[in-house]
Amino acid sequence: MKKQLIILTMVLGALMVSTGASWAATSAITSVTEVAGGHGSVPSWLVIPFATLLIMIATGPLFYEKFWHHHYPKVAIILATVVVGYYIFGLHNTHGPIHAFFEYFQFIALLSSLYIASGGIMIKIDKKSAPMLNVIILVIGAVISNIIGTTGASMLLIRPFIRLNKERIQPYHIVFFIFMVSNLGGALTPIGDPPLFLGFLKGVPFEWTLSHSLPMWIFAIAMLAVIFYFYDKKGLTKKNPIFGMEKPKERSGKIEIVGAKNFAWLVVVIIAVFIDPAKLNWVPGIIQEHEHFSIGFASNMPEGATIFSFVRELIMFAVAYLSFKLADEKAIKGNDFNFEPIREVAFIFIGIFGTMMPALELVAGFAASPEGAALINHNTLYWGTGVLSGILDNAPTYLNFLTAAMASKSADINSVAEVVSFANGGYANSVLELQAISIAAVFFGAMTYIGNGPNFMVKSIAEQTGIEMPSFFGYILRYSLPILLGVLVAVWALFFLNEGLTQAWNALIG
């Protein structure tokens, strides 16, 4: 306990220093920076609820587990209500909370539909655990992440991965799974990870991500695969204290899939991703014009209005309901499927989406200022997007840094034509900058349990099977900093610090 208290003091001290520094840096800006729409400026102290939530997520399971387990939904909702209430009644700004609500609506619809549909598929790998077999599964999972999303791939493979390694399962197995399948794997398509999905909705071409992120993806996945192989080879002799004493059974070498019909539901979710009212004029959406809302079509939308999707999300929620009701009972029972992991994610991210608005606006406000614009380049975007993607949710962080990068070049993220131009090199260094934002948002999402939605779900499933996962700080100190950060630094040094290699690749793909 003494060691944990020392670590906690050091981390909280770092948080306080960094928070204080950021407030000092932004205080001059916030005094003159107005929130979008001419509303009052966001005060720096409004970041406190967000910082409080992060600290409680980090310390709750470690120091006051019983309280946190029973009351985290109330904590998340209360802190979110404080910030949203101040926006509405203190700043007279409904624009920010409404956008946060629809971003959360999109986020939870996609995650819940993929989680529930995947939960009805049971993959049984009746082979003997071996380091190379584990590497193959992790690499296959990384590829699949780009087809059914990091959430879908994580939920599809985490249980068979645990069963395969049941007799010697260790926390590092789950951590590397989070690194490779739940995060880095999904960097190649907009379906792969929520930040890329939001970029696609804004106008980034669907194929852009695959062609421009492929070298970084191959390099990072290969590095992690090699590191994991030696980790796992060293851990061959370790036995799981719960399952490792069981008598080994004969292996048939077969792979069996139960509930394969649920793959059809996953296809429906993937198709639904493309049902965007901003791009398909025949799809209705919710149109916001100032403080007024109506249901209509983008073709008839007044200038300056915003259209939000709801048809896509209703399809996803319908898939979640039907895929569970019609699922194979054997698969549901075999997976020990329950709703606790998605419930935990839903409540935690209500708090995150509700409280992080001030932090994101302060970042965007600084980036749009002359001082901030002077600092923007592909290197600062890589590290800025990355660091905040680790402690914020990576999806809105991606959008804010893309907004900032475009604003520094007098481009508007709300213009599809300008986003396409930015992605295709219409502005100085814009392709390299978008590559840095895209890679950092996805890769750094693995730095903490809250960087990306699937992380929490995988951790929760592992703990329900009896695996003692590291705490919030333990995950960072034992795995993220000594292992993952080295990979992320290597990606930066090879592809962004030495930008010539990336520029040569960009020239090759046209």
C-alpha positions in Angstrom: 0.0 0.0 0.0 2.9 2.4 0.8 4.3 1.9 -2.7 0.9 2.5 -4.2 0.4 5.7 -2.2 3.8 7.0 -3.4 2.9 6.3 -7.0 -0.5 7.9 -6.5 1.1 11.0 -5.0 3.6 11.3 -7.9 0.9 10.9 -10.6 -1.5 13.3 -8.9 1.3 15.7 -8.5 2.1 15.5 -12.2 -1.6 15.9 -13.1 -1.8 19.0 -10.9 1.4 20.6 -12.3 0.3 19.9 -15.9 -3.2 21.1 -15.3 -1.9 24.2 -13.6 0.5 24.9 -16.5 -2.2 24.4 -19.1 -4.5 26.8 -17.2 -1.8 29.4 -17.0 -1.1 29.0 -20.7 -4.7 29.3 -21.6 -5.9 32.0 -19.2 -4.8 34.8 -21.5 -6.5 33.1 -24.4 -9.8 32.3 -22.7 -10.2 35.9 -21.6 -10.5 36.9 -25.3 -11.6 33.7 -27.0 -15.3 33.4 -27.5 -17.1 30.0 -27.7 -18.6 29.2 -31.1 -21.8 31.1 -31.6 -20.8 34.2 -29.7 -21.5 32.7 -26.2 -19.5 33.5 -23.1 -15.9 32.3 -22.8 -15.2 29.0 -21.1 -13.5 29.6 -17.7 -10.4 27.4 -17.0 -11.9 26.1 -13.7 -14.6 24.3 -15.7 -11.9 21.7 -16.5 -12.1 20.6 -12.8 -15.0 18.1 -13.2 -13.2 16.4 -16.1 -10.0 16.2 -14.1 -12.0 14.9 -11.1 -13.5 12.2 -13.2 -10.2 11.1 -14.6 -8.6 10.9 -11.1 -11.6 8.9 -9.8 -11.4 6.5 -12.7 -7.8 6.0 -11.9 -8.0 5.7 -8.1 -11.5 4.3 -7.6 -10.8 0.6 -8.4 -7.5 0.9 -6.4 -8.4 2.6 -3.2 -12.2 2.7 -2.8 -13.3 -0.2 -5.0 -16.7 -0.9 -3.3 -17.8 2.7 -3.4 -16.6 3.1 -7.0 -18.2 -0.1 -8.2 -21.6 0.8 -6.8 -21.6 4.6 -7.5 -19.6 5.3 -10.7 -22.7 5.8 -12.8 -23.9 8.5 -10.4 -20.5 10.1 -10.2 -20.2 10.2 -14.0 -23.7 11.7 -14.5 -23.4 14.3 -11.7 -20.0 15.6 -13.0 -21.4 15.7 -16.6 -24.5 17.5 -15.3 -22.4 20.2 -13.6 -20.6 21.0 -16.9 -23.6 20.7 -19.2 -25.7 22.8 -16.7 -23.1 25.6 -16.7 -23.0 25.6 -20.5 -26.7 25.9 -20.7 -27.5 28.3 -17.8 -24.2 30.0 -17.3 -22.9 30.4 -20.8 -26.3 30.2 -22.5 -24.7 27.8 -24.9 -26.7 24.8 -26.0 -24.6 24.3 -29.1 -21.8 22.5 -27.3 -23.9 20.1 -25.2 -26.1 19.2 -28.2 -23.0 18.3 -30.3 -21.6 16.3 -27.4 -24.9 14.4 -27.1 -24.9 13.4 -30.7 -21.3 12.4 -30.7 -22.0 10.2 -27.7 -25.1 8.9 -29.4 -23.0 7.8 -32.4 -20.3 6.5 -30.2 -22.5 4.3 -28.0 -24.7 3.1 -30.9 -21.7 1.7 -32.8 -20.0 0.2 -29.7 -23.1 -1.4 -28.3 -24.3 -2.9 -31.6 -20.8 -4.4 -32.3 -20.4 -5.6 -28.7 -23.8 -7.4 -28.5 -23.7 -8.8 -32.0 -20.2 -10.2 -31.5 -21.3 -11.6 -28.1 -23.5 -14.1 -29.9 -20.6 -15.6 -31.8 -18.5 -18.2 -29.9 -15.2 -19.2 -31.5 -13.6 -22.3 -30.0 -10.0 -22.9 -30.7 -9.1 -26.3 -29.4 -5.4 -26.1 -29.8 -2.5 -25.9 -27.4 -1.4 -22.4 -26.4 1.9 -21.4 -28.0 3.6 -18.0 -28.5 3.5 -18.1 -32.3 -0.2 -19.2 -32.3 -1.0 -16.2 -30.0 0.9 -13.9 -32.3 -1.1 -15.1 -35.3 -4.4 -14.5 -33.4 -3.3 -11.0 -32.4 -2.2 -10.1 -36.0 -5.4 -11.6 -37.4 -7.4 -9.6 -34.8 -5.6 -6.5 -35.9 -6.6 -7.1 -39.5 -10.2 -7.9 -38.6 -10.4 -4.7 -36.5 -10.4 -2.8 -39.8 -13.4 -4.7 -41.1 -15.7 -4.9 -38.0 -14.1 -2.2 -35.9 -11.9 -2.5 -32.8 -14.9 -3.1 -30.7 -16.3 -5.9 -32.9 -12.9 -7.6 -33.2 -12.2 -7.3 -29.5 -15.5 -8.8 -28.5 -15.2 -11.5 -31.1 -11.7 -12.7 -30.1 -11.1 -11.8 -26.4 -13.0 -14.8 -25.0 -11.5 -17.4 -27.4 -8.1 -15.8 -26.7 -8.6 -16.2 -23.0 -9.9 -19.8 -23.3 -6.9 -20.7 -25.5 -4.5 -19.5 -22.9 -6.6 -20.5 -19.9 -4.0 -22.6 -18.2 -1.3 -19.9 -18.2 -3.2 -16.7 -18.9 -1.4 -13.6 -17.5 -2.3 -9.9 -17.5 0.2 -9.2 -20.3 -1.8 -11.4 -22.6 -4.8 -9.0 -22.2 -2.7 -5.9 -22.3 -1.1 -6.8 -25.7 -4.6 -7.8 -26.9 -5.7 -4.2 -26.0 -2.6 -2.8 -27.7 -2.9 -4.7 -31.0 -6.6 -5.6 -31.5 -8.5 -3.0 -29.5 -6.4 0.0 -30.7 -3.5 -0.1 -33.2 -5.2 -2.7 -35.4 -8.0 -0.4 -36.4 -5.9 2.3 -38.0 -6.6 1.4 -41.7 -10.3 2.1 -42.2 -12.9 4.5 -40.9 -14.8 1.5 -39.6 -11.7 0.5 -37.6 -11.7 3.1 -34.9 -14.2 5.8 -33.8 -11.9 8.8 -34.5 -11.4 7.7 -38.1 -15.1 7.2 -38.4 -15.7 10.8 -37.4 -13.1 12.0 -39.9 -14.9 10.0 -42.6 -18.2 11.7 -41.6 -16.5 15.1 -42.0 -15.3 14.3 -45.5 -12.0 12.3 -45.3 -12.2 9.8 -48.2 -12.8 6.2 -47.1 -9.8 4.8 -48.9 -7.4 7.6 -47.7 -6.8 6.0 -44.3 -5.7 2.6 -45.8 -3.3 4.1 -48.3 -1.7 6.7 -46.1 -1.5 4.8 -42.8 -0.4 1.4 -44.1 3.4 1.8 -43.5 3.0 3.0 -39.9 0.5 0.2 -39.2 2.7 -2.6 -40.5 5.7 -1.2 -38.6 3.9 -0.8 -35.3 2.0 -4.1 -35.4 5.2 -6.0 -36.4 7.1 -4.4 -33.5 4.4 -5.3 -31.0 4.1 -8.8 -32.4 7.9 -9.4 -31.9 7.9 -8.0 -28.4 4.9 -10.1 -27.4 6.4 -13.2 -28.9 9.5 -12.9 -26.5 7.2 -11.9 -23.6 5.1 -15.0 -24.2 8.0 -17.3 -24.8 9.4 -16.2 -21.4 6.0 -16.8 -19.8 5.5 -20.3 -21.1 6.4 -21.8 -17.7 4.0 -19.6 -15.7 0.7 -21.1 -14.6 -2.5 -19.1 -14.0 -3.3 -19.5 -10.2 -7.0 -20.2 -10.9 -7.0 -22.3 -14.0 -3.4 -23.5 -14.2 -3.7 -26.3 -11.8 -6.4 -28.0 -13.8 -5.4 -31.3 -15.5 -4.4 -30.6 -19.2 -6.8 -32.1 -21.6 -6.3 -33.6 -25.1 -6.6 -31.0 -27.9 -8.4 -31.9 -31.2 -6.7 -29.1 -33.1 -10.1 -28.0 -34.4 -11.6 -24.5 -34.7 -15.4 -24.3 -34.2 -17.7 -21.3 -34.6 -21.1 -21.3 -32.8 -23.6 -18.6 -33.7 -22.1 -17.8 -37.1 -25.5 -16.2 -38.1 -24.5 -13.2 -36.0 -21.9 -12.3 -38.6 -24.9 -11.2 -40.7 -25.8 -8.7 -38.0 -22.2 -7.4 -38.0 -22.6 -6.8 -41.8 -25.7 -4.8 -41.2 -23.8 -2.6 -38.7 -21.0 -2.0 -41.2 -23.5 -1.1 -43.9 -25.2 1.3 -41.5 -22.0 3.1 -41.0 -22.3 4.6 -44.5 -25.9 5.8 -44.0 -25.0 9.4 -43.4 -27.6 12.2 -44.0 -24.8 14.6 -44.7 -23.7 12.5 -47.7 -26.9 10.8 -48.8 -29.6 13.2 -49.6 -32.4 10.6 -49.3 -31.6 9.9 -45.7 -33.4 12.2 -43.2 -31.6 13.7 -40.3 -32.2 16.1 -37.4 -31.4 19.7 -38.6 -30.3 22.3 -36.1 -30.6 25.9 -37.2 -29.6 28.2 -34.3 -31.9 27.0 -31.4 -34.5 25.3 -33.6 -34.7 21.6 -34.6 -36.5 19.8 -37.3 -36.3 16.5 -39.3 -35.3 17.0 -42.9 -32.8 16.4 -45.6 -29.4 17.9 -46.3 -30.5 19.0 -49.8 -33.1 21.3 -48.2 -30.9 22.4 -45.2 -30.6 26.2 -44.7 -27.1 27.7 -45.0 -25.2 27.5 -41.7 -27.4 24.7 -40.3 -26.1 21.4 -39.0 -27.6 18.0 -39.7 -27.3 15.1 -37.3 -27.8 11.4 -38.0 -30.4 9.3 -36.2 -31.4 6.7 -38.8 -28.0 5.0 -38.7 -28.0 4.9 -34.9 -31.6 3.5 -34.8 -30.5 0.7 -37.1 -27.5 0.0 -34.9 -29.7 -0.2 -31.8 -32.1 -2.4 -33.6 -29.2 -4.7 -34.5 -28.2 -4.7 -30.8 -31.7 -5.8 -29.7 -32.4 -8.3 -32.4 -28.9 -9.9 -32.5 -29.3 -10.7 -28.8 -32.9 -11.9 -28.9 -32.2 -14.2 -31.8 -28.7 -15.3 -30.8 -27.7 -18.9 -30.4 -28.2 -19.7 -26.7 -25.1 -22.0 -26.7 -22.9 -19.1 -27.9 -24.3 -16.7 -25.3 -23.7 -19.2 -22.5 -20.4 -20.3 -23.8 -19.2 -16.7 -23.9 -20.6 -16.0 -20.4 -22.1 -13.0 -22.1 -23.5 -10.2 -20.0 -24.1 -6.5 -20.3 -21.8 -5.2 -17.5 -18.9 -4.3 -19.8 -21.0 -2.2 -22.2 -22.9 -0.7 -19.2 -19.6 0.4 -17.6 -18.5 2.0 -20.9 -21.8 3.7 -21.4 -21.8 5.4 -18.0 -18.1 6.2 -17.9 -18.3 7.8 -21.3 -21.4 9.8 -20.5 -19.1 11.5 -17.9 -16.2 11.8 -20.3 -18.2 13.3 -23.2 -20.1 15.6 -20.8 -17.1 17.0 -18.9 -14.4 17.2 -21.6 -16.1 20.0 -23.6 -14.2 22.8 -21.8 -10.8 21.0 -22.2 -11.4 20.5 -25.9 -12.6 24.0 -26.5 -9.5 25.4 -24.7 -7.2 23.3 -26.9 -9.1 24.3 -30.1 -9.1 28.0 -29.0 -5.4 28.0 -28.4 -4.7 26.3 -31.7 -6.8 28.8 -33.6 -4.9 31.7 -32.0 -1.8 33.2 -33.7 0.4 31.7 -30.9 -1.1 28.3 -31.3 -1.1 28.3 -35.1 2.6 29.1 -35.1 3.2 25.9 -33.1 1.2 23.6 -35.4 3.1 21.1 -37.5 3.1 17.4 -38.0 5.3 16.7 -35.0 3.3 18.8 -32.5 0.1 17.4 -33.9 1.4 13.8 -33.5 2.3 14.3 -29.8 -0.6 16.7 -29.0 -3.2 14.4 -30.5 -1.5 11.4 -29.0 -1.1 12.6 -25.4 -4.7 13.9 -25.2 -6.0 10.7 -26.9 -4.6 8.8 -24.0 -6.4 10.7 -21.3 -9.4 11.9 -23.3 -11.5 9.8 -25.6 -9.6 9.7 -28.8 -12.6 10.4 -31.1 -13.3 14.0 -30.1 -9.6 14.6 -29.6 -9.1 13.7 -33.3 -11.8 16.1 -34.4 -10.4 19.0 -32.3 -6.9 18.6 -33.6 -8.1 18.2 -37.2 -10.1 21.4 -36.6 -7.1 23.2 -35.2 -4.8 22.0 -38.1 -7.3 23.2 -40.7 -8.0 26.4 -38.9 -4.3 27.2 -38.8 -4.5 27.2 -42.7 -7.8 29.1 -42.8 -9.7 26.0 -43.7 -13.1 25.0 -42.3 -13.7 21.5 -41.0 -17.4 21.9 -41.6 -16.8 22.2 -45.3 -16.6 18.7 -46.9 -14.8 20.2 -50.0 -12.1 21.7 -47.8 -11.7 18.5 -45.8 -11.2 16.6 -49.0 -8.8 19.2 -50.2 -6.9 19.0 -46.9 -6.7 15.2 -47.1 -5.5 15.3 -50.7 -2.7 17.9 -50.1 -4.5 21.1 -51.0 -2.7 22.9 -48.2 0.9 23.0 -47.3 1.9 19.8 -45.5 -1.8 18.9 -44.9 -1.4 15.2 -45.9 1.5 14.7 -43.4 -0.5 16.6 -40.7 -3.6 14.4 -41.2 -1.4 11.3 -41.1 0.1 12.4 -37.8 -3.4 13.2 -36.3 -4.9 9.9 -37.6 -2.1 7.6 -36.4 -1.7 9.3 -33.1 -5.4 9.3 -32.2 -5.6 5.5 -32.9 -2.2 4.4 -31.6 -2.2 6.5 -28.4 -5.7 5.4 -27.5 -4.0 2.3 -26.1 -2.0 4.2 -23.5 -4.8 4.1 -20.9 -8.0 2.2 -20.2 -10.0 5.3 -21.1 -8.3 6.1 -24.4 -10.6 4.0 -26.4 -14.0 2.4 -25.7 -13.0 -1.3 -26.2 -10.2 -1.0 -23.6 -12.6 -0.8 -20.7 -14.7 -3.7 -22.1 -11.8 -6.0 -22.6 -10.5 -5.2 -19.1 -14.0 -5.9 -17.6 -14.4 -9.2 -19.5 -10.9 -10.4 -18.4 -11.6 -9.5 -14.7 -15.0 -11.4 -14.9 -13.1 -14.5 -15.9 -10.8 -14.3 -12.9 -7.8 -12.5 -14.4 -6.3 -9.9 -12.0 -5.8 -6.9 -14.3 -3.4 -4.1 -13.5 -4.9 -0.9 -12.0 -5.2 2.3 -14.1 -1.8 3.4 -12.9 -0.4 -0.1 -13.0 -1.4 -0.5 -16.7 0.4 2.7 -17.5 3.6 2.2 -15.4 4.1 -1.5 -16.1 3.0 -1.7 -19.8 2.2 1.6 -21.6 5.3 3.6 -20.7 8.0 0.8 -20.9 6.5 -1.0 -23.9 4.0 0.9 -26.0 5.6 4.3 -25.6 8.8 3.0 -27.2 6.9 1.8 -30.2 5.1 5.1 -30.5 8.4 7.0 -30.3 9.9 4.7 -33.0 6.9 5.4 -35.3 7.3 9.1 -34.8 11.1 9.0 -35.4 10.9 6.9 -38.5 7.8 8.4 -40.2 7.4 12.0 -38.9 10.7 13.2 -37.4 12.3 11.7 -40.5 9.5 12.8 -42.8 11.3 12.0 -46.0 10.2 8.3 -45.7 6.6 9.3 -45.4 6.8 11.9 -48.1 8.3 9.3 -50.4 5.4 6.9 -49.7 2.9 9.6 -50.3 4.5 10.4 -53.6 4.4 6.7 -54.5 0.7 6.3 -53.8 -0.1 9.5 -55.6 
